[in-house]
């Protein structure tokens, strides 16, 4: 499967906001956007006039990069959101939040979404007792997410489990132990703390 393999710090600098793609490093003074708060590249510090289309595009790119989704898959999520009842922009974010790799991150079982994606792909995660190694798997209310017993022998998984207890969990998830959690409901918009104006994404795709 295709995925972005370049520097993720460049993505934050390009969007002009912290996307928290490197976990704990993003909270330290080593964060690239704190040290160089301008777009990467030779002309990154030049002033540029941004059109309405450009603003809408940047919002879409931010959402894609936060959740680690490529364009074709993101467009598929948008089309799914248009078919569901409710506000399309909010529904789109709810679909993205329900991805298994994001749920792992929200439960504190991964330091970042990229690490959570890797944990899922390596077969460390069970959904309702069955192994799922697809990061884009869409969870539903009532799903129980847990580490596989054998995975708890991994040094990195042990480290994540030890630190998971101190991490706060969003209201739509319930952590039943340091190694398991449950999706209790669909998140409300004000519970999704991503720096994205989703209505602009809807306007972009509606052109």
Contact map, one row per residue, 1 for C-alpha under 8 A:
111000000000000000000000000000000000000000000000000000000000000000000000000000000000000000000000000000000000000000000000000000000000000000000000000000000000000000000000000000000000000000000000000000000000000
111100000000000000000000000000000000000000000000000000000000000000000000000000000000000000000000000000000000000000000000000000000000000000000000000000000000000000000000000000000000000000000000000000000000000
111110000000000000000000000000000000000000000000000000000000000000011100000000000000000000000000000000000000000000000000000000000000000000000000000000000000000000000000000000000000000000000000000000000000000
011111000000000000000000000000000000000000000000000000000000000000010000000000000000000000000000000000000000000000000000000000000000000000000000000000000000000000000000000000000000000000000000000000000000000
001111100000000000000000000000000000000000000000000000000000000000000000000000000000000000000000000000000000000000000000000000000000000000000000000000000000000000000000000000000000000000000000000000000000000
000111110000000000000000000000000000000000000000000000000000000000000000000000000000000000000000000000000000000000000000000000000000000000000000000000000000000000000000000000000000000000000000000000000000000
000011111110000000000000000000000000000000000000000000000000000000000000000000000000000000000000000000000000000000000000000000000000000000000000000000000000000000000000000000000000000000000000000000000000000
000001111111000000001100000000000000000000000000000000000000000000000000000000000000000000000000000000000000000000000000000000000000000000000000000000000000000000000000000000000000000000000000000000000000000
000000111111100000001100000000111000000000000000000000000000000000000000000000000000000000000000000000000000000000000000000000000000000000000000000000000000000000000000000000000000000000000000000000000000000
000000111111110000000000000000010000001100000000000000000000000000000000000000000000000000000000000000000000000000000000000000000000000000000000000000000000000000000000000000000000000000000000000000000000000
000000111111111000000000000000000000000000000000000000000000000010000000000000000000000000000000000000000000000000000000000000000000000000000000000000000000000000000000000000000000000000000000000000000000000
000000011111111111100000000000001000000000000000000000000000000000000000000000000000000000000000000000000000000000000000000000000000000000000000000000000000000000000000000000000000000000000000000000000000000
000000001111111111000000000000011001111100000000000000000000000000000000000000000000000000000000000000000000000000000000000000000000000000000000000000000000000000000000000000000000000000000000000000000000000
000000000111111100000000000000000000011100000000000000000000000000000000000000000000000000000000000000000000000000000000000000000000000000000000000000000000000000000000000000000000000000000000000000000000000
000000000011111110000000000000000000001000000000000000000100110000000000000000000000000000000000000000000000000000000000000000000000000000000000000000000000000000000000000000000000000000000000000000000000000
000000000001111111000000000000001000111000000000000000000000000000000000000000000000000000000000000000000000000000000000000000000000000000000000000000000000000000000000000000000000000000000000000000000000000
000000000001101111100000000000001000000000000000000000000000000000000000000000000000000000000000000000000000000000000000000000000000000000000000000000000000000000000000000000000000000000000000001000000000000
000000000001100111110000010000001000000000000000000000000000000000000000000000000000000000000000000000000000000000000000000000000000000000000000000000000000000000000000000000000000000000000000000000000000000
000000000001000011111000000000000000000000000000000000000000010011000000000000000000000000000000000000000000000000000000000000000000000000000000000000000000000000000000000000000000000000000000001000000000000
000000000000000001111110010000000000000000000000000000000000000001000000000000000000000000000000000000000000000100000000000000000000000000000000000000000000000000000000000000000000000000000000000000000000000
000000011000000000111110010000000000000000000000000000000000000001000000000000000000000000000000000000000000000111000000000000000000000000000000000000000000000000000000000000000000000000000000000000000000000
000000011000000000011111110000000000000000000000000000000000000000000000000000000000000000000000000000000000001101000000000000000000000000000000000000000000000000000000000000000000000000000000000000000000000
000000000000000000011111111000000000000000000000000000000000000000000000000000000000000000000000000000000000001100000000000000000000000000000000000000000000000000000000000000000000000000000000000000000000000
000000000000000000000111111100000000000000000000000000000000000000000000000000000000000000000000000000000000001000000000000000000000000000000000000000000000000000000000000000000000000000000000000000000000000
000000000000000000000111111111100000000000000000000000000000000000000000000000000000000000000000000000000000000000000000000000000000000000000000000000000000000000000000000000000000000000000000000000000000000
000000000000000001011111111111100000000000000000000000000000000000000000000000000000000000000000000000000000000000000000000000000000000000000000000000000000000000000000000000000000000000000000000000000000000
000000000000000000000011111110100000000000000000000000000000000000000000000000000000000000000000000000000000000000000000000000000000000000000000000000000000000000000000000000000000000000000000000000000000000
000000000000000000000001111111100000000000000000000000000000000000000000000000000000000000000000000000000000000000000000000000000000000000000000000000000000000000000000000000000000000000000000000000000000000
000000000000000000000000111111100110000000000000000000000000000000000000000000000000000000000000000000000000000000000000000000000000000000000000000000000000000000000000000000000000000000000000000000000000000
000000000000000000000000110111110110000000000000000000000000000000000000000000000000000000000000000000000000000000000000000000000000000000000000000000000000000000000000000000000000000000000000000000000000000
000000001000000000000000111111111110000000000000000000000000000000000000000000000000000000000000000000000000000000000000000000000000000000000000000000000000000000000000000000000000000000000000000000000000000
000000001100100000000000000001111111100000000000000000000000000000000000000000000000000000000000000000000000000000000000000000000000000000000000000000000000000000000000000000000000000000000000000000000000000
000000001001100111000000000000111111110000000000000000000000000000000000000000000000000000000000000000000000000000000000000000000000000000000000000000000000000000000000000000000000000000000000000000000000000
000000000000000000000000000011111111100000000000000000000000000000000000000000000000000000000000000000000000000000000000000000000000000000000000000000000000000000000000000000000000000000000000000000000000000
000000000000000000000000000011111111100000000000000000000000000000000000000000000000000000000000000000000000000000000000000000000000000000000000000000000000000000000000000000000000000000000000000000000000000
000000000000100000000000000000011111110000000000000000000000000000000000000000000000000000000000000000000000000000000000000000000000000000000000000000000000000000000000000000000000000000000000000000000000000
000000000000100100000000000000011111111000000000000000000000000000000000000000000000000000000000000000000000000000000000000000000000000000000000000000000000000000000000000000000000000000000000000000000000000
000000000000110100000000000000001001111100011000000000000000000000000000000000000000000000000000000000000000000000000000000000000000000000000000000000000000000000000000000000000000000000000000000000000000000
000000000100111100000000000000000000111110111000000000000000000000000000000000000000000000000000000000000000000000000000000000000000000000000000000000000000000000000000000000000000000000000000000000000000000
000000000100110000000000000000000000011111110000000000000000000000000000000000000000000000000000000000000000000000000000000000000000000000000000000000000000000000000000000000000000000000000000000000000000000
000000000000000000000000000000000000001111110000000000000000000000000000000000000000000000000000000000000000000000000000000000000000000000000000000000000000000000000000000000000000000000000000000000000000000
000000000000000000000000000000000000000111111000000000000000000000000000000000000000000000000000000000000000000000000000000000000000000000000000000000000000000000000000000000000000000000000000000000000000000
000000000000000000000000000000000000001111111100000000000000000000000000000000000000000000000000000000000000000000000000000000000000000000000000000000000000000000000000000000000000000000000000000000000000000
000000000000000000000000000000000000011111111100000000000000000000000000000000000000000000000000000000000000000000000000000000000000000000000000000000000000000000000000000000000000000000000000000000000000000
000000000000000000000000000000000000011001111110000000000000000000000000000000000000000000000000000000000000000000000000000000000000000000000000000000000000000000000000000000000000000000000000000000000000000
000000000000000000000000000000000000000000111111000000000000000000000000000000000000000000000000000000000000000000000000000000000000000000000000000000000000000000000000000000000000000000000000000000000000000
000000000000000000000000000000000000000000001111100000000000000000000000000000000000000000000000000000000000000000000000000000000000000000000000000000000000000000000000000000000000000000000000000000000000000
000000000000000000000000000000000000000000000111110000000000000000000000000000000000000000000000000000000000000000000000000000000000000000000000000000000000000000000000000000000000000000000000000000000000000
000000000000000000000000000000000000000000000011111000000000000000000000000000000000000000000000000000000000000000000000000000000000000000000000000000000000000000000000000000000000000000000000000000000000000
000000000000000000000000000000000000000000000001111111100000000000000000000000000000000000000000000000000000000000000000000000000000000000000000000000000000000000000000000000000000000000000000000000000000000
000000000000000000000000000000000000000000000000111111100000000000000000000000000000000000000000000000000000000000000000000000000000000000000000000000000000000000000000000000000000000000000000000000000000000
000000000000000000000000000000000000000000000000011111110000000000000000000000000000000000000000000000000000000000000000000000000000000000000000000000000000000000000000000000000000000000000000000000000000000
000000000000000000000000000000000000000000000000011111111000000000000000000000000000000000000000000000000000000000000000000000000000000000000000000000000000000000000000000000000000000000000000000000000001000
000000000000000000000000000000000000000000000000011111111100000000000000000000000000000000000000000000000000000000000000000000000000000000000000000000000000000000000000000000000000000000000000000000000000000
000000000000000000000000000000000000000000000000011111111110000000000000000000000000000000000000000000000000000000000000000000000000000000000000000000000000000000000000000000000000000000000000000000010000000
000000000000000000000000000000000000000000000000000111111111000000000000000000000000000000000000000000000000000000000000000000000000000000000000000000000000000000000000000000000000000000000000000000011011000
000000000000000000000000000000000000000000000000000011111111100000000000000000000000000000000000000000000000000000000000000000000000000000000000000000000000000000000000000000000000000000000000000000001001000
000000000000001000000000000000000000000000000000000001111111110000000000000000000000000000000000000000000000000000000000000000000000000000000000000000000000000000000000000000000000000000000000000000000000000
000000000000000000000000000000000000000000000000000000111111111000000000000000000000000000000000000000000000000000000000000000000000000000000000000000000000000000000000000000000000000000000000000111011000000
000000000000000000000000000000000000000000000000000000011111111100000000000000000000000000000000000000000000000000000000000000000000000000000000000000000000000000000000000000000000000000000000000101011000000
000000000000001000000000000000000000000000000000000000001111111110000000000000000000000000000000000000000000000000000000000000000000000000000000000000000000000000000000000000000000000000000000000000000000000
000000000000001000100000000000000000000000000000000000000111111111000000000000000000000000000000000000000000000000000000000000000000000000000000000000000000000000000000000000000000000000000000001100000000000
000000000000000000000000000000000000000000000000000000000011111111100000000000000000000000000000000000000000000000000000000000000000000000000000000000000000000000000000000000000000000000000000010100000000000
000000000000000000000000000000000000000000000000000000000001111111111110010000000000000000000000000000000000000000000000000000000000000000000000000000000000000000000000000000000000000000000000000000000000000
000000000010000000100000000000000000000000000000000000000000111111111000000000000000000000000000000000000000000000000000000000000000000000000000000000000000000000000000000000000000000000000000000000000000000
000000000000000000111000000000000000000000000000000000000000011111110000000000000000000000000000000000000000000000000000000000000000000000000000000000000000000000000000000000000000000000000000010000000000000
000000000000000000000000000000000000000000000000000000000000001111111000000000000000000000000001000001000000000010000000000000000000000000000000000000000000000000000000000000000000000000000000000000000000000
001100000000000000000000000000000000000000000000000000000000000111111100000000000000000000000000000000000000000011000000000000000000000000000000000000000000000000000000000000000000000000000000000000000000000
001000000000000000000000000000000000000000000000000000000000000110111110110000000000000000000000000000000000000000000000000000000000000000000000000000000000000000000000000000000000000000000000000000000000000
001000000000000000000000000000000000000000000000000000000000000100011111110000000000000000000000000000000000000000000000000000000000000000000000000000000000000000000000000000000000000000000000000000000000000
000000000000000000000000000000000000000000000000000000000000000100001111111000000000000000000000000000000000000000000000000000000000000000000000000000000000000000000000000000000000000000000000000000000000000
000000000000000000000000000000000000000000000000000000000000000000000111111100000000000000000000000000000000000000000000000000000000000000000000000000000000000000000000000000000000000000000000000000000000000
000000000000000000000000000000000000000000000000000000000000000000001111111110000000000000000000000000000000000000000000000000000000000000000000000000000000000000000000000000000000000000000000000000000000000
000000000000000000000000000000000000000000000000000000000000000100001111111111000000000000000000000000000000000000000000000000000000000000000000000000000000000000000000000000000000000000000000000000000000000
000000000000000000000000000000000000000000000000000000000000000000000011111111100000000000000000000000000000000000000000000000000000000000000000000000000000000000000000000000000000000000000000000000000000000
000000000000000000000000000000000000000000000000000000000000000000000001111111110000000000000000000000000000000000000000000000000000000000000000000000000000000000000000000000000000000000000000000000000000000
000000000000000000000000000000000000000000000000000000000000000000000000111111111000000000010011000000000000000000000000000000000000000000000000000000000000000000000000000000000000000000000000000000000000000
000000000000000000000000000000000000000000000000000000000000000000000000011111111100000100010000000000000000000000000000000000000000000000000000000000000000000000000000000000000000000000000000000000000000000
000000000000000000000000000000000000000000000000000000000000000000000000001111111110000000000000000000000000000000000000000000000000000000000000000000000000000000000000000000000000000000000000000000000000000
000000000000000000000000000000000000000000000000000000000000000000000000000111111111000000010000000000000000000000000000000000000000000000000000000000000000000000000000000000000000000000000000000000000000000
000000000000000000000000000000000000000000000000000000000000000000000000000011111111000110110010000000000000000000000000000000000000000000000000000000000000000000000000000000000000000000000000000000000000000
000000000000000000000000000000000000000000000000000000000000000000000000000001111111100100000000000000000000000000000000000000000000000000000000000000000000000000000000000000000000000000000000000000000000000
000000000000000000000000000000000000000000000000000000000000000000000000000000111111100000000000000000000000000000000000000000000000000000000000000000000000000000000000000000000000000000000000000000000000000
000000000000000000000000000000000000000000000000000000000000000000000000000000011111110100100000000000000000000000000000000000000000000000000000000000000000000000000000000000000000000000000000000000000000000
000000000000000000000000000000000000000000000000000000000000000000000000000000000111111100000000000000000000000000000000000000000000000000000000000000000000000000000000000000000000000000000000000000000000000
000000000000000000000000000000000000000000000000000000000000000000000000000000000001111101100000000000000000000000000000000000000000000000000000000000000000000000000000000000000000000000000000000000000000000
000000000000000000000000000000000000000000000000000000000000000000000000000000000000111111100000000000000000000000000000000000000000000000000000000000000000000000000000000000000000000000000000000000000000000
000000000000000000000000000000000000000000000000000000000000000000000000000001001101111111110000000000000000000000000000000000000000000000000000000000000000000000000000000000000000000000000000000000000100000
000000000000000000000000000000000000000000000000000000000000000000000000000000001000001111111000000000000000000000000000000000000000000000000000000000000000000000000000000000000000000000000000000001101100000
000000000000000000000000000000000000000000000000000000000000000000000000000000000000011111111100000000000000000000000000000000000000000000000000000000000000000000000000000000000000000000001000000001000000000
000000000000000000000000000000000000000000000000000000000000000000000000000000001001011111111110000000000000000000000000000000000000000000000000000000000000000000000000000000000000000000000000000000000000000
000000000000000000000000000000000000000000000000000000000000000000000000000011011000000111111111000000000000000000000000000000000000000000000000000000000000000000000000000000000000000000000000000000000000000
000000000000000000000000000000000000000000000000000000000000000000000000000000000000000011111111100000000000000000000000000000000000000000000000000000000000000000000000000000000000000000001001000001000000000
000000000000000000000000000000000000000000000000000000000000000000000000000000000000000001111111110000000000000000000000000000000000000000000000000000000000000000000000000000000000000001111000000000000000000
000000000000000000000000000000000000000000000000000000000000000000000000000010001000000000111111111000000000000000000000000000000000000001000000000000000000000000000000000000000000000000000000000000000000000
000000000000000000000000000000000000000000000000000000000000000000100000000010000000000000011111111001000000000000000000000000000000000000000000000000000000000000000000000000000000000000000000000000000000000
000000000000000000000000000000000000000000000000000000000000000000000000000000000000000000001111111001100000000000000000000000000000000000000000000000000000000000000000000000000000000000100001000000000000000
000000000000000000000000000000000000000000000000000000000000000000000000000000000000000000000111111101100000000000000000000000000000000001110000000000000000000000000000000000000000000001000000000000000000000
000000000000000000000000000000000000000000000000000000000000000000000000000000000000000000000011111111100000000000000000000000000000001111100000000000000000000000000000000000000000000000000000000000000000000
000000000000000000000000000000000000000000000000000000000000000000000000000000000000000000000000011111110000000000000001000000000000011111100000000000000000000000000000000000000000000000000000000000000000000
000000000000000000000000000000000000000000000000000000000000000000000000000000000000000000000000001111111000000010011001000000000000001100000000000000000000000000000000000000000000000000000000000000000000000
000000000000000000000000000000000000000000000000000000000000000000100000000000000000000000000001111111111100000010011000000000000000000000000000000000000000000000000000000000000000000000000000000000000000000
000000000000000000000000000000000000000000000000000000000000000000000000000000000000000000000000111111111110000000000000000000000000000000000000000000000000000000000000000000000000000000000000000000000000000
000000000000000000000000000000000000000000000000000000000000000000000000000000000000000000000000000111111111110010010000000000000000000000000000100000000000000000000000000000000000000000000000000000000000000
000000000000000000000000000000000000000000000000000000000000000000000000000000000000000000000000000011111111111110010000000000000000000000000000000000000000000000000000000000000000000000000000000000000000000
000000000000000000000000000000000000000000000000000000000000000000000000000000000000000000000000000001111111100000000000000000000000000000000000000000000000000000000000110000000000000000000000000000000000000
000000000000000000000000000000000000000000000000000000000000000000000000000000000000000000000000000000111111110000000000000000000000000000000000000000000000000000010001110010100000100000000000000000000000000
000000000000000000000000000000000000000000000000000000000000000000000000000000000000000000000000000000011111111000000000000000000000000000000000000000000000000100010011100000000000000000000000000000000000000
000000000000000000000000000000000000000000000000000000000000000000000000000000000000000000000000000000011111111000010000000000000000000000000000000000000000000110010000000000000010000000000000000000000000000
000000000000000000000000000000000000000000000000000000000000000000000000000000000000000000000000000000011011111110110010000000000000000000000000000000000000000100000000000000000000000000000000000000000000000
000000000000000000000111000000000000000000000000000000000000000000000000000000000000000000000000000000001001111110110000000000000000000000000000000000000000000100000000000000000000000000000000000000000000000
000000000000000000011110000000000000000000000000000000000000000000000000000000000000000000000000000000001000011111110000000000000000000000000000000000000000000000000000000000000000000000000000000000000000000
000000000000000000001000000000000000000000000000000000000000000000110000000000000000000000000000000011011000011111111000000000000000000000000000000000000000000000000000000000000000000000000000000000000000000
000000000000000000001100000000000000000000000000000000000000000000010000000000000000000000000000000000000000000111111100000000000000000000000000000000000000000000000000000000000000000000000000000000000000000
000000000000000000000000000000000000000000000000000000000000000000000000000000000000000000000000000000000000011111111110000000000000000000000000000000000000000000000000000000000000000000000000000000000000000
000000000000000000000000000000000000000000000000000000000000000000000000000000000000000000000000000011011000111111111111000000000000000000000000000000000000000000000000000000000000000000000000000000000000000
000000000000000000000000000000000000000000000000000000000000000000000000000000000000000000000000000011000000000011111111100000000000001000000000000000000000000000000000000000000000000000000000000000000000000
000000000000000000000000000000000000000000000000000000000000000000000000000000000000000000000000000000000000000001111111110000000000000000000000000000000000000000000000000000000000000000000000000000000000000
000000000000000000000000000000000000000000000000000000000000000000000000000000000000000000000000000000000000010000111111111110000000000000000000000000000000000000000000000000000000000000000000000000000000000
000000000000000000000000000000000000000000000000000000000000000000000000000000000000000000000000000110000000000000011111111110000001111000000000000000000000000000000000000000000000000000000000000000000000000
000000000000000000000000000000000000000000000000000000000000000000000000000000000000000000000000000000000000000000001111111100000000111000000000000000000000000000000000000000000000000000000000000000000000000
000000000000000000000000000000000000000000000000000000000000000000000000000000000000000000000000000000000000000000000111111100000000100000000000000000000000000000000000000000000000000000000000000000000000000
000000000000000000000000000000000000000000000000000000000000000000000000000000000000000000000000000000000000000000000011111110000011100000000000000000000000000000000000000000000000000000000000000000000000000
000000000000000000000000000000000000000000000000000000000000000000000000000000000000000000000000000000000000000000000011111111000010100000000000001100100000000000000000000000000000000000000000000000000000000
000000000000000000000000000000000000000000000000000000000000000000000000000000000000000000000000000000000000000000000011001111100011100000000000111100000000000000000000000000000000000000000000000000000000000
000000000000000000000000000000000000000000000000000000000000000000000000000000000000000000000000000000000000000000000000000111111111000000000001111100000000000000000000000000000000000000000000000000000000000
000000000000000000000000000000000000000000000000000000000000000000000000000000000000000000000000000000000000000000000000000011111111000000000011110000000000000000000000000000000000000000000000000000000000000
000000000000000000000000000000000000000000000000000000000000000000000000000000000000000000000000000000000000000000000000000001111100000000000011100000000000000000000000000000000000000000000000000000000000000
000000000000000000000000000000000000000000000000000000000000000000000000000000000000000000000000000000000000000000000000000001111110000000000001110000000000000000000000000000000000000000000000000000000000000
000000000000000000000000000000000000000000000000000000000000000000000000000000000000000000000000000000000000000000000000000001111111000000000000000000000000000000000000000000000000000000000000000000000000000
000000000000000000000000000000000000000000000000000000000000000000000000000000000000000000000000000000000000000000000000001111101111100000000000000100000000000000000000000000000000000000000000000000000000000
000000000000000000000000000000000000000000000000000000000000000000000000000000000000000000000000000000000000000000000001001011100111110010000000000000000000000000000000000000000000000000000000000000000000000
000000000000000000000000000000000000000000000000000000000000000000000000000000000000000000000000000000000000000000000001111110000011111000000000000000000000000000000000000000000000000000000000000000000000000
000000000000000000000000000000000000000000000000000000000000000000000000000000000000000000000000000100000000000000000001100000000001111110000000000000000000000000000000000000000000000000000000000000000000000
000000000000000000000000000000000000000000000000000000000000000000000000000000000000000000000000001110000000000000001001100000000000111110000000000000000000000000000000000000000000000000000000000000000000000
000000000000000000000000000000000000000000000000000000000000000000000000000000000000000000000000001110000000000000000000000000000000011111000000000000000000000000000000000000000000000000000000000000000000000
000000000000000000000000000000000000000000000000000000000000000000000000000000000000000000000000001100000000000000000000000000000001011111100000000000000000000000000000000000000000000000000000000000000000000
000000000000000000000000000000000000000000000000000000000000000000000000000000000000000000000010011100000000000000000000000000000000000111110000000000000000000000000000000000000000000000000000000000000000000
000000000000000000000000000000000000000000000000000000000000000000000000000000000000000000000000011100000000000000000000000000000000000011111010000000000000000000000000000000000000001000000000000000000000000
000000000000000000000000000000000000000000000000000000000000000000000000000000000000000000000000010000000000000000000000000000000000000001111110000000000000000000000000000000000000001011000000000000000000000
000000000000000000000000000000000000000000000000000000000000000000000000000000000000000000000000000000000000000000000000000000000000000000111110000000000000000000000000000000000000011111000000000000000000000
000000000000000000000000000000000000000000000000000000000000000000000000000000000000000000000000000000000000000000000000000000000000000000011111000000000000000000000000000000000000011110000000000000000000000
000000000000000000000000000000000000000000000000000000000000000000000000000000000000000000000000000000000000000000000000000000110000000000111111100000000000000000000000000000000000011100000000000000000000000
000000000000000000000000000000000000000000000000000000000000000000000000000000000000000000000000000000000000000000000000000001111000000000000111110000000000000000000000000000000001111000000000000000000000000
000000000000000000000000000000000000000000000000000000000000000000000000000000000000000000000000000000010000000000000000000011111000000000000011111000000000000000000000000000000001111000000000000000000000000
000000000000000000000000000000000000000000000000000000000000000000000000000000000000000000000000000000000000000000000000000011101000000000000001111100000000000000000000000000000011100000000000000000000000000
000000000000000000000000000000000000000000000000000000000000000000000000000000000000000000000000000000000000000000000000000111000000000000000000111110110000000000000000000000000011000000000000000000000000000
000000000000000000000000000000000000000000000000000000000000000000000000000000000000000000000000000000000000000000000000000111000010000000000000011111110000000000000000000000000000000000000000000000000000000
000000000000000000000000000000000000000000000000000000000000000000000000000000000000000000000000000000000000000000000000000000000000000000000000001111111000000000000000000000000000000000000000000000000000000
000000000000000000000000000000000000000000000000000000000000000000000000000000000000000000000000000000000000000000000000000000000000000000000000000111111100000000000000000000000000000000000000000000000000000
000000000000000000000000000000000000000000000000000000000000000000000000000000000000000000000000000000000000000000000000000100000000000000000000001111111100100000000000000000000000000000000000000000000000000
000000000000000000000000000000000000000000000000000000000000000000000000000000000000000000000000000000000000000000000000000000000000000000000000001111111110110000000000000000000000000000000000000000000000000
000000000000000000000000000000000000000000000000000000000000000000000000000000000000000000000000000000000000000000000000000000000000000000000000000011111110110000000000000000000000000000000000000000000000000
000000000000000000000000000000000000000000000000000000000000000000000000000000000000000000000000000000000000000000000000000000000000000000000000000001111111110000000000000000000000000000000000000000000000000
000000000000000000000000000000000000000000000000000000000000000000000000000000000000000000000000000000000000000000000000000000000000000000000000000000011111111000000000000000000000000000000000000000000000000
000000000000000000000000000000000000000000000000000000000000000000000000000000000000000000000000000000000000000000000000000000000000000000000000000000000111111100000000000000000000000000000000000000000000000
000000000000000000000000000000000000000000000000000000000000000000000000000000000000000000000000000000000000000000000000000000000000000000000000000000111111111110000000000000000000000000000000000000000000000
000000000000000000000000000000000000000000000000000000000000000000000000000000000000000000000000000000000000000000000000000000000000000000000000000000011111111111000000000000000000000000000000000000000000000
000000000000000000000000000000000000000000000000000000000000000000000000000000000000000000000000000000000000000000000000000000000000000000000000000000000011111111100000000000000000000000000000000000000000000
000000000000000000000000000000000000000000000000000000000000000000000000000000000000000000000000000000000001111000000000000000000000000000000000000000000001111111110000000000000000000000000000000000000000000
000000000000000000000000000000000000000000000000000000000000000000000000000000000000000000000000000000000000100000000000000000000000000000000000000000000000111111111000000000000110000000000000000000000000000
000000000000000000000000000000000000000000000000000000000000000000000000000000000000000000000000000000000000000000000000000000000000000000000000000000000000011111111000000000000100000000000000000000000000000
000000000000000000000000000000000000000000000000000000000000000000000000000000000000000000000000000000000000000000000000000000000000000000000000000000000000001111111110000000000000000000000000000000000000000
000000000000000000000000000000000000000000000000000000000000000000000000000000000000000000000000000000000011100000000000000000000000000000000000000000000000000111111110000000000100000000000000000000000000000
000000000000000000000000000000000000000000000000000000000000000000000000000000000000000000000000000000000000000000000000000000000000000000000000000000000000000011111110000000000100000000000000000000000000000
000000000000000000000000000000000000000000000000000000000000000000000000000000000000000000000000000000000000000000000000000000000000000000000000000000000000000000111111000000000000000000000000000000000000000
000000000000000000000000000000000000000000000000000000000000000000000000000000000000000000000000000000000001000000000000000000000000000000000000000000000000000000111111100000000000000000000000000000000000000
000000000000000000000000000000000000000000000000000000000000000000000000000000000000000000000000000000000011000000000000000000000000000000000000000000000000000000000111110000000000000000000000000000000000000
000000000000000000000000000000000000000000000000000000000000000000000000000000000000000000000000000000000111000000000000000000000000000000000000000000000000000000000011111011100000000000000000000000000000000
000000000000000000000000000000000000000000000000000000000000000000000000000000000000000000000000000000000110000000000000000000000000000000000000000000000000000000000001111111000000000000000010000000000000000
000000000000000000000000000000000000000000000000000000000000000000000000000000000000000000000000000000000000000000000000000000000000000000000000000000000000000000000000111111000000000000100010000000000000000
000000000000000000000000000000000000000000000000000000000000000000000000000000000000000000000000000000000000000000000000000000000000000000000000000000000000000000000000011111000000001111100000000000000000000
000000000000000000000000000000000000000000000000000000000000000000000000000000000000000000000000000000000010000000000000000000000000000000000000000000000000000000000000111111100000111110000000000000000000000
000000000000000000000000000000000000000000000000000000000000000000000000000000000000000000000000000000000000000000000000000000000000000000000000000000000000000000000000111111110000111100000000000000000000000
000000000000000000000000000000000000000000000000000000000000000000000000000000000000000000000000000000000010000000000000000000000000000000000000000000000000000000000000100011111101110000000000000000000000000
000000000000000000000000000000000000000000000000000000000000000000000000000000000000000000000000000000000000000000000000000000000000000000000000000000000000000000000000000001111111110000000000000000000000000
000000000000000000000000000000000000000000000000000000000000000000000000000000000000000000000000000000000000000000000000000000000000000000000000000000000000000000000000000000111111100000000000000000000000000
000000000000000000000000000000000000000000000000000000000000000000000000000000000000000000000000000000000000000000000000000000000000000000000000000000000000000011011000000000111111000000000000000000000000000
000000000000000000000000000000000000000000000000000000000000000000000000000000000000000000000000000000000000100000000000000000000000000000000000011000000000000010000000000000011111100000000000000000000000000
000000000000000000000000000000000000000000000000000000000000000000000000000000000000000000000000000000000000000000000000000000000000000000000001111000000000000000000000000000111111110000000000000000000000000
000000000000000000000000000000000000000000000000000000000000000000000000000000000000000000000000000000000010000000000000000000000000000000000001110000000000000000000000000011111011111000000000000000000000000
000000000000000000000000000000000000000000000000000000000000000000000000000000000000000000000000000000000000000000000000000000000000000000001111100000000000000000000000000011110001111100000000000000000000000
000000000000000000000000000000000000000000000000000000000000000000000000000000000000000000000000000000000000000000000000000000000000000000111111100000000000000000000000000111000000111111000000000000000000000
000000000000000000000000000000000000000000000000000000000000000000000000000000000000000000000000000000000000000000000000000000000000000000001110000000000000000000000000000111000000011111000000000000000000000
000000000000000000000000000000000000000000000000000000000000000000000000000000000000000000000000000000000000000000000000000000000000000000011100000000000000000000000000000110000000001111100000000000000000000
000000000000000000000000000000000000000000000000000000000000000000000000000000000000000000000100010000000000000000000000000000000000000000011000000000000000000000000000000100000000001111110000000000000000000
000000000000000000000000000000000000000000000000000000000000000000000000000000000000000000000100100000000000000000000000000000000000000000000000000000000000000000000000001100000000000011111011000000000000000
000000000000000000000000000000000000000000000000000000000000000000000000000000000000000000000100000000000000000000000000000000000000000000000000000000000000000000000000000000000000000001111111000000000000000
000000000000000000000000000000000000000000000000000000000000000000000000000000000000000001001100000000000000000000000000000000000000000000000000000000000000000000000000000000000000000000111111000000000000000
000000000000000000000000000000000000000000000000000000000000000000000000000000000000000000000000000000000000000000000000000000000000000000000000000000000000000000000000000000000000000000011111100000000000000
000000000000000000000000000000000000000000000000000000000000000000000000000000000000000000000000000000000000000000000000000000000000000000000000000000000000000000000000011000000000000000111111100000000000000
000000000000000000000000000000000000000000000000000000000000000000000000000000000000000000001000100000000000000000000000000000000000000000000000000000000000000000000000000000000000000000111111110000000000000
000000000000000000000000000000000000000000000000000000000000000000000000000000000000000000000000000000000000000000000000000000000000000000000000000000000000000000000000000000000000000000000111111000000000000
000000000000000000000000000000000000000000000000000000000000001001000000000000000000000000000000000000000000000000000000000000000000000000000000000000000000000000000000000000000000000000000001111100000000000
000000000000000010100000000000000000000000000000000000000000010000000000000000000000000000000000000000000000000000000000000000000000000000000000000000000000000000000000000000000000000000000000111110000000000
000000000000000000000000000000000000000000000000000000000011011000000000000000000000000000000000000000000000000000000000000000000000000000000000000000000000000000000000000000000000000000000000011111000000000
000000000000000000000000000000000000000000000000000000000010000000000000000000000000000000000000000000000000000000000000000000000000000000000000000000000000000000000000000000000000000000000000001111111000000
000000000000000000000000000000000000000000000000000000000011000000000000000000000000000011001000000000000000000000000000000000000000000000000000000000000000000000000000000000000000000000000000000111111100000
000000000000000000000000000000000000000000000000000000000000000000000000000000000000000010000000000000000000000000000000000000000000000000000000000000000000000000000000000000000000000000000000000011111110000
000000000000000000000000000000000000000000000000000000110011000000000000000000000000000000000000000000000000000000000000000000000000000000000000000000000000000000000000000000000000000000000000000011111111000
000000000000000000000000000000000000000000000000000000011011000000000000000000000000000010000000000000000000000000000000000000000000000000000000000000000000000000000000000000000000000000000000000011111111100
000000000000000000000000000000000000000000000000000000000000000000000000000000000000000110000000000000000000000000000000000000000000000000000000000000000000000000000000000000000000000000000000000001111111110
000000000000000000000000000000000000000000000000000000010000000000000000000000000000000000000000000000000000000000000000000000000000000000000000000000000000000000000000000000000000000000000000000000111111111
000000000000000000000000000000000000000000000000000010011000000000000000000000000000000000000000000000000000000000000000000000000000000000000000000000000000000000000000000000000000000000000000000000011111111
000000000000000000000000000000000000000000000000000000000000000000000000000000000000000000000000000000000000000000000000000000000000000000000000000000000000000000000000000000000000000000000000000000001111111
000000000000000000000000000000000000000000000000000000000000000000000000000000000000000000000000000000000000000000000000000000000000000000000000000000000000000000000000000000000000000000000000000000000111111
000000000000000000000000000000000000000000000000000000000000000000000000000000000000000000000000000000000000000000000000000000000000000000000000000000000000000000000000000000000000000000000000000000000011111
